[in-house]
Amino acid sequence: QKEVEQDPGPLSVPEGAIVSLNCTYSNSAFQYFMWYRQYSRKGPELLMYTYSSGNKEDGRFTAQVDKSSKYISLFIRDSQPSDSATYLCAMRGSGNTGKLIFGQGTTLQVKP
Amino acid sequence: DVKVTQSSRYLVKRTGEKVFLECVQDMDHENMFWYRQDPGLGLRLIYFSYDVKMKEKGDIPEGYSVSREKKERFSLILESASTNQTSMYLCASLPSGTGRGYEQYFGPGTRLTVT
């Protein structure tokens, strides 16, 4: 069983839809939870991060962490064609090596 | 802006060749990482380094080695390239300290094809 599971999709939605992306994990030691966005032929870029449980909002994006269920989500409101990308969840423990464990990535296409 | 550059965007090599992938970062970061990215498997850590001349194995180090002689440069070496090493290779750097949840900054990637 992988430490982090993410449905690779692809996910196709119409412009304006609400998108929900999810990851589950098995390691209860994870403390930092991140979402990276990767456009085609580019490296991943950090989109949002959350420490421990709770919600975090940034514009049209909301990240949620439920540590009791070992489940994290990224919601995109009013999705735009420019949101079309691969979204990778990543997480790590509290140690100082900086190692991240990534999910497989979900490919999202937002159609105009 | 942090910049992580990789020596090549696309590379084609033959089986058995020795391959060098170079990564340079310009922000004086202590930590550097090499990943490979394959469809359905996500990013898998090959090696990382937290200081000059220091290295640690990641999850899939077999068939790879690394070199970090200078702080800004981290090289990935495929000693004898094989077709199963055809992949996208991504380099990342990370500053010490808390930052934004320990944000890793990625390069654009090198698409390596081994024939």
Interface residues (C-beta under 8 A of the other chain):
Chain A: V4 Q6 P8 Y32 F33 M34 R41 K42 G43 P44 E45 L46 Y49 T50 Y51 L88 A90 R92 N96 T97 G98 K99 L100 F102 G103 Q104 G105
Chain B: V4 N31 F33 Y35 P39 G40 L41 G42 L43 R44 L45 F48 Y50 E56 G58 L90 A92 L94 S96 R100 G101 Y102 E103 Q104 F106 G107 P108 G109
